[in-house]
Amino acid sequence: MDKVLFFAIRNVLQFASLNFAKQFCRLTRALNYYRLKYGGKFLLQDECLNDQIGCSVTWIELSAERKSDEVIVYLHGGGFTSRDGCELMFAESVLNVWAKCTDRAPPVICGLQYSLASTSIPGFPMQLDQVVKVQQLLVTRGYKILAVGGDSAGANLSITSMLKQQQLIRSGMPCPYPPCGILISPATDFHMTAGSFARNAFRDFLNFFWMTKCRRAYLIGRHLGVGGDDKECEFQTGMSNPLCSPLYATSDQLARLPPLLVIG
């Protein structure tokens, strides 16, 4: 039964529009959001930062705990085009374990709701700027950033935002830099040519066609197969940009990254 459901969802994703996945993720995130918000154990608060940064954040912390000035920034996955809600599951897991393992006040989880790419408006590099600006805002508010993490597309943004911060620091601009990163199934190569893609073509929940729709939406704001030669050239060039595909960063750039916990 599980295998039948698995292949059914894969086939739906293959032929459905990105809007279908977006609505599905919106529903599942809403269910988890209200489960935590009204479960009595967590405090959730949304803050709109549209005027300052162009996005919003969800603050997640344990209720009945002394307040902390430490924060973990978490970036959700969803192929840059939808919100998978993993910032909620991450916060639930980390804060529960934290409370059991130490007497220190649990940190605040800042779930960054970065702007979503669409088939009409490309995302890159808007999301990178939002990730950096949110960290700058946190520092000005007196928070100490413990880590920046994410899953899938969010993990990609975690690494690439660090590479972006390296560039800003080298140019002399004051910029916070996270002490470590938490990367869950990070997207590191927009070309998707690694052997693992071929080996797992029929095992992976996300199929090649859906991921291609997402990467094209992120880079050039276009449907698969839609766009002129100029956009196709832009797409091909963008896939090798280290700020999209950190696999193509220089050895020096990678060596300057902070310690990373990578979960595949």
CORUR-V831073 format. One record per residue. N is the residue number from 1. RES is the residue in three letters. NEAR is the number of other C-alpha atoms within 8 Angstrom. Layout:
N_RES_NEAR / N_RES_NEAR
This chain:
1_MET_4 / 2_ASP_5 / 3_LYS_6 / 4_VAL_7 / 5_LEU_8 / 6_PHE_9 / 7_PHE_8 / 8_ALA_8 / 9_ILE_9 / 10_ARG_11 / 11_ASN_8 / 12_VAL_8 / 13_LEU_12 / 14_GLN_10 / 15_PHE_6 / 16_ALA_9 / 17_SER_7 / 18_LEU_10 / 19_ASN_7 / 20_PHE_8 / 21_ALA_11 / 22_LYS_11 / 23_GLN_9 / 24_PHE_8 / 25_CYS_13 / 26_ARG_12 / 27_LEU_8 / 28_THR_10 / 29_ARG_11 / 30_ALA_8 / 31_LEU_8 / 32_ASN_11 / 33_TYR_9 / 34_TYR_9 / 35_ARG_8 / 36_LEU_13 / 37_LYS_11 / 38_TYR_7 / 39_GLY_8 / 40_GLY_8 / 41_LYS_8 / 42_PHE_12 / 43_LEU_12 / 44_LEU_10 / 45_GLN_7 / 46_ASP_8 / 47_GLU_8 / 48_CYS_7 / 49_LEU_10 / 50_ASN_8 / 51_ASP_5 / 52_GLN_5 / 53_ILE_9 / 54_GLY_9 / 55_CYS_12 / 56_SER_12 / 57_VAL_12 / 58_THR_12 / 59_TRP_13 / 60_ILE_14 / 61_GLU_13 / 62_LEU_10 / 63_SER_8 / 64_ALA_4 / 65_GLU_7 / 66_ARG_5 / 67_LYS_6 / 68_SER_9 / 69_ASP_9 / 70_GLU_11 / 71_VAL_14 / 72_ILE_13 / 73_VAL_13 / 74_TYR_13 / 75_LEU_17 / 76_HIS_18 / 77_GLY_16 / 78_GLY_12 / 79_GLY_10 / 80_PHE_14 / 81_THR_13 / 82_SER_13 / 83_ARG_13 / 84_ASP_11 / 85_GLY_13 / 86_CYS_9 / 87_GLU_11 / 88_LEU_12 / 89_MET_9 / 90_PHE_8 / 91_ALA_11 / 92_GLU_8 / 93_SER_8 / 94_VAL_8 / 95_LEU_12 / 96_ASN_8 / 97_VAL_8 / 98_TRP_9 / 99_ALA_11 / 100_LYS_6 / 101_CYS_6 / 102_THR_6 / 103_ASP_5 / 104_ARG_5 / 105_ALA_9 / 106_PRO_13 / 107_PRO_11 / 108_VAL_12 / 109_ILE_12 / 110_CYS_12 / 111_GLY_14 / 112_LEU_14 / 113_GLN_11 / 114_TYR_10 / 115_SER_9 / 116_LEU_8 / 117_ALA_13 / 118_SER_12 / 119_THR_9 / 120_SER_7 / 121_ILE_10 / 122_PRO_13 / 123_GLY_16 / 124_PHE_9 / 125_PRO_6 / 126_MET_8 / 127_GLN_11 / 128_LEU_12 / 129_ASP_9 / 130_GLN_12 / 131_VAL_12 / 132_VAL_12 / 133_LYS_9 / 134_VAL_10 / 135_GLN_11 / 136_GLN_10 / 137_LEU_8 / 138_LEU_11 / 139_VAL_11 / 140_THR_7 / 141_ARG_6 / 142_GLY_7 / 143_TYR_10 / 144_LYS_9 / 145_ILE_14 / 146_LEU_10 / 147_ALA_12 / 148_VAL_14 / 149_GLY_15 / 150_GLY_19 / 151_ASP_15 / 152_SER_15 / 153_ALA_14 / 154_GLY_16 / 155_ALA_19 / 156_ASN_17 / 157_LEU_13 / 158_SER_14 / 159_ILE_10 / 160_THR_14 / 161_SER_13 / 162_MET_11 / 163_LEU_12 / 164_LYS_10 / 165_GLN_12 / 166_GLN_9 / 167_GLN_8 / 168_LEU_11 / 169_ILE_10 / 170_ARG_7 / 171_SER_6 / 172_GLY_6 / 173_MET_7 / 174_PRO_6 / 175_CYS_9 / 176_PRO_9 / 177_TYR_6 / 178_PRO_11 / 179_PRO_9 / 180_CYS_11 / 181_GLY_14 / 182_ILE_12 / 183_LEU_16 / 184_ILE_12 / 185_SER_10 / 186_PRO_14 / 187_ALA_10 / 188_THR_9 / 189_ASP_12 / 190_PHE_10 / 191_HIS_6 / 192_MET_6 / 193_THR_7 / 194_ALA_6 / 195_GLY_6 / 196_SER_6 / 197_PHE_9 / 198_ALA_8 / 199_ARG_7 / 200_ASN_8 / 201_ALA_9 / 202_PHE_6 / 203_ARG_5 / 204_ASP_7 / 205_PHE_7 / 206_LEU_8 / 207_ASN_12 / 208_PHE_8 / 209_PHE_7 / 210_TRP_11 / 211_MET_10 / 212_THR_9 / 213_LYS_12 / 214_CYS_12 / 215_ARG_11 / 216_ARG_13 / 217_ALA_18 / 218_TYR_14 / 219_LEU_11 / 220_ILE_12 / 221_GLY_14 / 222_ARG_15 / 223_HIS_10 / 224_LEU_7 / 225_GLY_5 / 226_VAL_6 / 227_GLY_9 / 228_GLY_6 / 229_ASP_6 / 230_ASP_7 / 231_LYS_9 / 232_GLU_9 / 233_CYS_8 / 234_GLU_9 / 235_PHE_11 / 236_GLN_8 / 237_THR_8 / 238_GLY_9 / 239_MET_11 / 240_SER_11 / 241_ASN_11 / 242_PRO_11 / 243_LEU_10 / 244_CYS_13 / 245_SER_16 / 246_PRO_13 / 247_LEU_7 / 248_TYR_9 / 249_ALA_11 / 250_THR_6 / 251_SER_6 / 252_ASP_6 / 253_GLN_10 / 254_LEU_8 / 255_ALA_6 / 256_ARG_6 / 257_LEU_9 / 258_PRO_8 / 259_PRO_7 / 260_LEU_9 / 261_LEU_8 / 262_VAL_9 / 263_ILE_6 / 264_GLY_5
